[in-house]
């Protein structure tokens, strides 16, 4: 049976009536849509509904299975985990969720009504710092947890879920190093939850500079926080600026992380954590570059920041392996 979304909304909110008001976004590859609904007779003006309605594709398709799993993970995130986030790493409140076969319905707080109505196609300086602050607080909040019901390894590009892109990768040294990079990231003693798709499009901004909120938790799961940081910086800035501002942006993130840890996890050795994650930042960047280069095998200039960083990472891994062998 198809879901009666209006009935689910009324049950979750106490509204006496509801109707769709605005299509916010259509989901990637025709997997559904996100719709804003108006409420009547409730204590809030509206809600946002994410209705996942997958196309009919055989379950043997790797990409299809990954997408279906991602929506299951997001349902678990909102039902079991999202309430742990405070105002320093704001997310939409989960009001209800339901599954009907492969269909998923998530009824969520409307962040626009909560004061986070701006979206950015280009980022301002204040907003850049605010997003890094959100990431720092998110990572501090979930430091050391086991990602039960979520992806064991977060991010949509992690190696185990991307065999096609690895096979398509026309870069033998990077292809051979991919597993070692993945192991090094997974071996960090400071595991947390990573958002998994922390790009600029998934942050919501207030009218004035201040805290931000984040959405889209399909790929939340375990990992070191710098995986989110590398991906976020890459999503905001052209590569030459990513390189030029690397030290500055990492300093902003780690300062925010230390503040968050002092409140949320004062038991953690912040110096040791920062040393570990700073060392992993080039690997996290190269891990995403490995996916991109296999997914879109176009021209990648060898003098680009990502290519040079990847060569440095591969050289370091090779040296470590040789030293271990002797």
ChimeraX attribute file (.defattr): number of C-alpha atoms within 10 A of each C-alpha:
attribute: neighborCount
match mode: 1-to-1
recipient: residues
	/A:1	5
	/A:2	9
	/A:3	14
	/A:4	9
	/A:5	18
	/A:6	17
	/A:7	13
	/A:8	17
	/A:9	28
	/A:10	17
	/A:11	13
	/A:12	16
	/A:13	19
	/A:14	15
	/A:15	20
	/A:16	14
	/A:17	14
	/A:18	20
	/A:19	14
	/A:20	16
	/A:21	14
	/A:22	12
	/A:23	13
	/A:24	13
	/A:25	12
	/A:26	15
	/A:27	15
	/A:28	9
	/A:29	10
	/A:30	11
	/A:31	17
	/A:32	19
	/A:33	16
	/A:34	19
	/A:35	19
	/A:36	21
	/A:37	20
	/A:38	18
	/A:39	23
	/A:40	16
	/A:41	13
	/A:42	16
	/A:43	10
	/A:44	15
	/A:45	14
	/A:46	24
	/A:47	24
	/A:48	25
	/A:49	25
	/A:50	22
	/A:51	23
	/A:52	22
	/A:53	19
	/A:54	17
	/A:55	13
	/A:56	8
	/A:57	10
	/A:58	9
	/A:59	11
	/A:60	8
	/A:61	9
	/A:62	13
	/A:63	14
	/A:64	18
	/A:65	14
	/A:66	17
	/A:67	18
	/A:68	19
	/A:69	17
	/A:70	19
	/A:71	21
	/A:72	19
	/A:73	21
	/A:74	23
	/A:75	24
	/A:76	18
	/A:77	22
	/A:78	21
	/A:79	16
	/A:80	14
	/A:81	17
	/A:82	17
	/A:83	14
	/A:84	12
	/A:85	16
	/A:86	12
	/A:87	11
	/A:88	18
	/A:89	22
	/A:90	23
	/A:91	24
	/A:92	21
	/A:93	16
	/A:94	19
	/A:95	18
	/A:96	19
	/A:97	20
	/A:98	15
	/A:99	15
	/A:100	12
	/A:101	9
	/A:102	13
	/A:103	19
	/A:104	21
	/A:105	24
	/A:106	25
	/A:107	27
	/A:108	22
	/A:109	20
	/A:110	20
	/A:111	22
	/A:112	17
	/A:113	12
	/A:114	11
	/A:115	15
	/A:116	20
	/A:117	14
	/A:118	14
	/A:119	16
	/A:120	14
	/A:121	8
	/A:122	12
	/A:123	15
	/A:124	12
	/A:125	8
	/A:126	12
	/A:127	22
	/A:128	17
	/A:129	19
	/A:130	24
	/A:131	28
	/A:132	24
	/A:133	24
	/A:134	24
	/A:135	26
	/A:136	27
	/A:137	27
	/A:138	24
	/A:139	26
	/A:140	25
	/A:141	22
	/A:142	20
	/A:143	22
	/A:144	17
	/A:145	13
	/A:146	14
	/A:147	21
	/A:148	14
	/A:149	15
	/A:150	25
	/A:151	23
	/A:152	16
	/A:153	25
	/A:154	25
	/A:155	26
	/A:156	22
	/A:157	20
	/A:158	18
	/A:159	21
	/A:160	11
	/A:161	16
	/A:162	17
	/A:163	14
	/A:164	14
	/A:165	20
	/A:166	22
	/A:167	11
	/A:168	15
	/A:169	19
	/A:170	14
	/A:171	13
	/A:172	9
	/A:173	12
	/A:174	22
	/A:175	18
	/A:176	12
	/A:177	19
	/A:178	20
	/A:179	13
	/A:180	16
	/A:181	23
	/A:182	17
	/A:183	11
	/A:184	13
	/A:185	23
	/A:186	16
	/A:187	12
	/A:188	15
	/A:189	14
	/A:190	20
	/A:191	24
	/A:192	23
	/A:193	28
	/A:194	29
	/A:195	27
	/A:196	26
	/A:197	23
	/A:198	26
	/A:199	20
	/A:200	22
	/A:201	17
	/A:202	15
	/A:203	22
	/A:204	24
	/A:205	22
	/A:206	18
	/A:207	11
	/A:208	11
	/A:209	13
	/A:210	12
	/A:211	20
	/A:212	23
	/A:213	23
	/A:214	23
	/A:215	16
	/A:216	19
	/A:217	26
	/A:218	26
	/A:219	28
	/A:220	25
	/A:221	27
	/A:222	26
	/A:223	29
	/A:224	29
	/A:225	27
	/A:226	28
	/A:227	27
	/A:228	27
	/A:229	25
	/A:230	23
	/A:231	21
	/A:232	22
	/A:233	25
	/A:234	20
	/A:235	18
	/A:236	19
	/A:237	14
	/A:238	10
	/A:239	15
	/A:240	12
	/A:241	13
	/A:242	19
	/A:243	16
	/A:244	11
	/A:245	14
	/A:246	13
	/A:247	10
	/A:248	10
	/A:249	17
	/A:250	18
	/A:251	13
	/A:252	16
	/A:253	22
	/A:254	21
	/A:255	16
	/A:256	20
	/A:257	24
	/A:258	22
	/A:259	18
	/A:260	21
	/A:261	21
	/A:262	14
	/A:263	12
	/A:264	15
	/A:265	16
	/A:266	12
	/A:267	9
	/A:268	16
	/A:269	12
	/A:270	17
	/A:271	10
	/A:272	12
	/A:273	19
	/A:274	17
	/A:275	10
	/A:276	16
	/A:277	22
	/A:278	16
	/A:279	12
	/A:280	21
	/A:281	20
	/A:282	19
	/A:283	27
	/A:284	26
	/A:285	22
	/A:286	27
	/A:287	25
	/A:288	20
	/A:289	20
	/A:290	26
	/A:291	24
	/A:292	16
	/A:293	20
	/A:294	20
	/A:295	17
	/A:296	12
	/A:297	14
	/A:298	10
	/A:299	7
	/A:300	11
	/A:301	10
	/A:302	11
	/A:303	9
	/A:304	13
	/A:305	15
	/A:306	23
	/A:307	18
	/A:308	14
	/A:309	18
	/A:310	23
	/A:311	15
	/A:312	15
	/A:313	21
	/A:314	21
	/A:315	14
	/A:316	12
	/A:317	17
	/A:318	14
	/A:319	12
	/A:320	11
	/A:321	12
	/A:322	10
	/A:323	9
	/A:324	8
	/A:325	7
	/A:326	5
